[in-house]
Amino acid sequence: MIEPIIGYLDPGSGATILQLVLAGTVGIGALAKLRWNRIKGALGQDDEPTEPAESAESAPITSTDTGE
Amino acid sequence: MIDPGSFRDPDSQVFYIGERVFRGLSESAASVDAAARDAGLMDRLVASGMLVENWRIDDVEVPAGLPSAAVVESRRIPVISHPAEWSFEMLRDAALSTLDTNLAAMDDGFVLKDASSFNVAFDGAKPVTMDVSSLDRIENHSVWTAYGQFVDHFLAPLMLEAYAGVPFQPTLSSSVVGMPVQMLDRLLRGSRRYRSGVTTHVRLRSRIERKVDGMPDERRSDVAGVALPAAVIEANIRKMRKLVSKLESSNNGHWEGYEHALPYAEDETAAKKAFIEAATADANIRPLALDVGANEGMFTRLLIDRFERVVAIDSDPGVVGSLYRMLEGTERDGVTPLVVDIVNQSPAFGLFGRERPSFASRVRPDFSMWLAVVHHLCIGQGVPIGKVVQLIGETSPEAVVEFVDPNDPMVRRISASRPELLDGYDRDVFETHLGLQFTLVNRESVSSTRTLYHVVRCDR
């Protein structure tokens, strides 16, 4: 049984991962801790190139964009 | 009475005794609440107008089944509105207010644990957070917990209107979850996908959400275990604030500028104003007035000194936004402009169809004003004249109503393509219906084709 870390409002896994992306370098560290390879499938299979709008922040997405 | 919309947060539930508003708190919520008060945060948020005035109270019996470790009472906000009734500027200001409350809380080691647009009320024309138990200790939050909810409730509908030119109100109507970002993703295609914030908050987020749907539980628990430093959470909130504050509506209202384009003669306007002033010259300040079809509020302002609160409704989001922007100084304390179509008012919705009450049950005016509205309802909307009079009677016990004769140029214009709609549209028929429900206090012709009536319902 996983203790819910956050009260009644579950931020959702997608929203959490996105915040790591938004967080830039700190988020990249957190993503690494997350055993990135296990969840890169969640981000991969980009059929269209992701626009690098947030400068370096989107780097982990494109650099690991090798699909599943 | 227990609030029918206050069940999602098990640590804090709203109940009412008469007109007074209370929250029953659990042990953990009571501890957070005490800490926020001790830190002076609650006082600061209230003093800056971000949070509604609230205080601890002891001698109140909490209804059975509700958390009761502590009770907080808050000032009742007279008019509760829903996001689907706000103009673009109102939703944006509510969003900024939510973010600013969050940032102010972070200075003291707290955060807002949710970001529902239903937590915000417009007190007059000022956004204020009602849910005083949304505060939580930041150490209980490893990420910006409310991010997803903030996007769905605020950012996505704002982007819909700013980037796609589609008014958000119909999309938020009867929605308790805002606008899911996946829905917006399908609408922001082509060059719109390169607008500010779309790549990350809409496209990438939707993509991740879709992938996450198929993610095994163990990976989800991995994700739930990540933690960002508070400074990074704060930086994300500041980035969001910058994005939201730059959004502008790309939708111009059909009726915007209408008041200035009207062919009314100055003496007609003066006669109308004098009639309204006489009708509302009651010695007592009464609680609530409703201006139906208020447009940009030329006559709404006459009611400000005579009523504690004035709700000015119009079905056109553009003019409601325009009135909201034009309100100045103390006008912002008393007037709440809302996007409401009087013949299609917001219904009750949510759990049991009662979680969020209807417009008619939230706004119960003592007086209503219907200037240049009746002919639009009869001819433009096809509502029989008897039903329009019934609507006026069901809305308030007292009213000022304008009737525009069939030979008026404006009436001729809107009936030009369908002259058969003028059948039964007649001043004698109107007065007969009016006489069945109301007592006439005053009647005056303000031009050759326009007559004002001040009426009081017979049961009063």
HADDOCK unambig.tbl for C-alpha pairs under 7 A between the chains (distance, minus, plus):
assign (segid A and resid 6 and name CA) (segid B and resid 140 and name CA) 6.61 0.50 0.50
assign (segid A and resid 6 and name CA) (segid B and resid 141 and name CA) 6.26 0.50 0.50
assign (segid A and resid 8 and name CA) (segid B and resid 9 and name CA) 6.05 0.50 0.50
assign (segid A and resid 9 and name CA) (segid B and resid 114 and name CA) 6.82 0.50 0.50
assign (segid A and resid 11 and name CA) (segid B and resid 145 and name CA) 4.96 0.50 0.50
assign (segid A and resid 11 and name CA) (segid B and resid 146 and name CA) 6.26 0.50 0.50
assign (segid A and resid 11 and name CA) (segid B and resid 147 and name CA) 6.98 0.50 0.50
assign (segid A and resid 11 and name CA) (segid B and resid 148 and name CA) 6.08 0.50 0.50
assign (segid A and resid 13 and name CA) (segid B and resid 212 and name CA) 6.76 0.50 0.50
assign (segid A and resid 13 and name CA) (segid B and resid 220 and name CA) 6.25 0.50 0.50
assign (segid A and resid 13 and name CA) (segid B and resid 223 and name CA) 6.10 0.50 0.50
assign (segid A and resid 13 and name CA) (segid B and resid 224 and name CA) 6.84 0.50 0.50
assign (segid A and resid 14 and name CA) (segid B and resid 205 and name CA) 6.54 0.50 0.50
assign (segid A and resid 14 and name CA) (segid B and resid 208 and name CA) 5.35 0.50 0.50
assign (segid A and resid 14 and name CA) (segid B and resid 209 and name CA) 4.75 0.50 0.50
assign (segid A and resid 14 and name CA) (segid B and resid 212 and name CA) 6.14 0.50 0.50
assign (segid A and resid 15 and name CA) (segid B and resid 147 and name CA) 6.86 0.50 0.50
assign (segid A and resid 15 and name CA) (segid B and resid 148 and name CA) 5.51 0.50 0.50
assign (segid A and resid 15 and name CA) (segid B and resid 205 and name CA) 6.81 0.50 0.50
assign (segid A and resid 16 and name CA) (segid B and resid 143 and name CA) 6.88 0.50 0.50
assign (segid A and resid 18 and name CA) (segid B and resid 205 and name CA) 6.18 0.50 0.50
assign (segid A and resid 22 and name CA) (segid B and resid 236 and name CA) 6.86 0.50 0.50
assign (segid A and resid 23 and name CA) (segid B and resid 232 and name CA) 6.16 0.50 0.50
assign (segid A and resid 23 and name CA) (segid B and resid 236 and name CA) 6.68 0.50 0.50
assign (segid A and resid 30 and name CA) (segid B and resid 226 and name CA) 6.37 0.50 0.50
assign (segid A and resid 34 and name CA) (segid B and resid 222 and name CA) 6.22 0.50 0.50
assign (segid A and resid 34 and name CA) (segid B and resid 223 and name CA) 6.67 0.50 0.50
assign (segid A and resid 42 and name CA) (segid B and resid 208 and name CA) 5.90 0.50 0.50
assign (segid A and resid 42 and name CA) (segid B and resid 211 and name CA) 4.72 0.50 0.50
assign (segid A and resid 42 and name CA) (segid B and resid 212 and name CA) 5.80 0.50 0.50
assign (segid A and resid 43 and name CA) (segid B and resid 208 and name CA) 5.76 0.50 0.50
assign (segid A and resid 51 and name CA) (segid B and resid 199 and name CA) 6.62 0.50 0.50
assign (segid A and resid 53 and name CA) (segid B and resid 199 and name CA) 6.89 0.50 0.50
